[in-house]
């Protein structure tokens, strides 16, 4: 899908990110950040591609580019749903953040502002996303290694622009349909259960064709692209 967009002259994840993190920007370009988030939600493999691109930008030797990339990352964590959060919560990406802090890798020349932002974000995810166990484990290991001296103070309210319209990640993301289905399924009346069955079938019919066409060419590639090396984090920390 990204290649098709590029061929048609449209924006891609990479082009949105380049605009959002341009070190010549004098402030955050929220229209480009939101464009990136929307593109993540539109593409079948959006979260995987976005994480790879962000990891490279966050390690930039240019402080402003790295800081802008962290802002994009934080915005995606709030607006791109569970699929994106799951990708961030893998050691493959956490390694990219750890390298920014580690003196064995990029920590000696990463700016204090960039390192502080990385630490703040990691800590905020341990608070606001307690189910992402690997993020919590990574943060605790960084503290044990002495790369994090103390927990940062988090703002009481995260000030972010209004979220972009989000691509539906579930057949029942429509709130009205979801509430109706829940009510019907809880009913003891046979006619309500029949209505629930019809609703489910209708939703599947509406979504199945377009989803199958998108999924077919990438199913096998996805299986090989989602390997998560649980030992990689420990290996990096061991070298500090």
N, C-alpha and C positions, 0 to 999 in steps of 0.2 A: 504493500500500500504506500509506503514511503517513497519507493522508487517511482510508482505511478504518479504520485503527486509532483515529484520533481520533474518528470517528463512533461507533465501538463503545465508546468510553470508555477505551480502552487507552492505554498510553504511546506517545509519538512521539519521534523524535530530538530535537526541540526541547524537549519536556517533560523528557526525561532530562537534557539538557544544562543546562537552567535549574536543575534541582535540584542537579546536580553542581557548578555554578559560582556558586551563590548566595553573594554576598559576606557574608551573615550566617552562613554555615557557619564553625565554629571549627576544622575540620580537613577533610581530603579525605574525601568520602563515596563510598567505594569501591563500595558497592552500586549507586549511581547511575552511577558511571563505568562499571562493568561492564555495567549495563543499557544504557547508550549504545552500548558496543562491540558487545553482542549485537544491538542494533537495526540498527547499521551492517551487520552481516553478514546480517541477515534480509532487508533491503530490496534490491531490484534496483539501485536508484540510491543506495544507502546512502552509499557513499564520497563521491559528488559532493555530496549534500545535507549530509553531516556537515562537509565541508571549508568549505562556504559558511557554515554556522552557526558553526563554530569561528573562522573568520577574523574575524567580527564580534566575538565574545567576547574574543579575544586583544587586540583594539584598544580594549577597554573602558577608560575613564578611572579605573575602580575597580581598584586594584592587585590585591586579592584575587580578583576575578572573572577578571582576565587571567591570574593565576598558576594558578588552578584550571583554566582553559581549556587552558593549556599542559600541565598534568598529564594532562588528558583526551587531548590530542593525542598526547603521548608514549606513553600507554597504548595508544591505537589503533594507533600505529605498530608496537607489539609484538604486538598481538592481532588485528588486522583484516586481515592478509594483504597480498598484493601489489597488489590493486586499490586499497586505501587508500593504500599507499605511492606508487603511481603518480600518484595525484591530488595528494598532497603535493609530489611532484617536478615539478609543472608550474609554470611561471612565474606563472600566474594566482594560485595560493595563495602562492608564495614572495614575491610582491609584497606580500601582506598582512603577512608577517613583516618584510620590509625596511622598510615604512613605520613600524613600531614603533621601528626603530633610527635612521631618517633624520631629522635635524633639520629638513629641509624639510617633513616630514609630521607624524608624531606623536612623534618622538624627543625634542623639547624638554620634553614633559611626561610621557612614559613614565617610570616609576620605574626606577632602576638595577637593581633586582632582576628586574623583568620583562625588561629588555634583556639582562641577563646570562644569564637562562634561555633566551631566544631564541637567543643566540649559542652557548650550550652545546649546545642541541638541534641547531642547524644543523651544528655541528662534529661532534657524535656521529653524525649521519646520514652525513657524508662518510666517517667511519671504518667504520661498521657496514653502510652501504648503498652500497658503492663503485660499483655499477652505476647509481645514480641520478645521471646526469651533470649534470643541470641544478642539482641541489642543490650539487654540488661547484663548478660554475661560479659560482653565486650567492654562495657563501661566499668564493671567491677574489676576486670583483669587490668584495665588501664590504671585504675586506682592502685592496685597491688604493685604494679610496675613503677609507680611513682610519677607517671605521666600526667595524672590528674591529682592535684593536692587536696582539693576540697570541692564539694558540690557548688556549682554556681547558683546565684539567686535568679529565679525565674520571674518574669513579669506576671502580674496577676491576670492580665488580659493580653492575649496576642492580637495585636493590631494588624490586620491584613485586609486587603480590598475584598469586596464581595466576591464569593466564589463564582467561577465561570459555569455556564450550563454544562452539566456532566453527562457524558455518554452513559447510557444505561448498561450496567454490568450484570443485571439480573432480569429475568423475564418478568419479575414482579416488582420492579423498582417503581412502577406507577403506584403512588400512595393509595389512591382511591381503589384500584383493583386489589392491592394487597390487603387493605382493610376489609373489603367485601369478601375476599377469599377466606380470610381468617374467621370472619363471622359465620360464613356458610359451613366451614369445616367443623366449627364448634357446635353446630346445631345437631339436634337429635332427630330432626324431621327428614325423612327420605328425600322429599322434593328439594330440600336445601342442599343435600349432598349431591344430588343429581345436577343441580345448578352449579355447584362448585366444580364438578367434573367437566361440565360444558365450558366453564370459564377457563379452566386449565387447558383444555383442548384448543379453544379459540386463541389463547395467548401463544401456544406453541405453533399453531398454524401461521400466525402473524410473523413470528420470528425465525422459524426453522429454515425456510428456504435461503434467506440472505445470510444466515449464520453458517449454514453448510457450505455455501459457495466460498466464504472467507476462510473457513477452517480447513477445507480439503487439502490445499497445497502445502500447508505448514505443519500438519499434525506430526509427521515423523521428525521434522527439524526441531520442533518444540521439545520433543522427548530428549533429544541430545543436547539441547541448549540450556536445560534447567538443572544441570548437575550442580550441587552446592557442596563445596569442600569444607566440611566441618573442622578439619585439622589445620586449615590455612591460617586462621587467626592465631592459634597457639604457636605456630611456626614463626610467624612474624614477631610476636611478642618475645619469643625466646631469644631472638637475636639482639634485643635491645641492651 
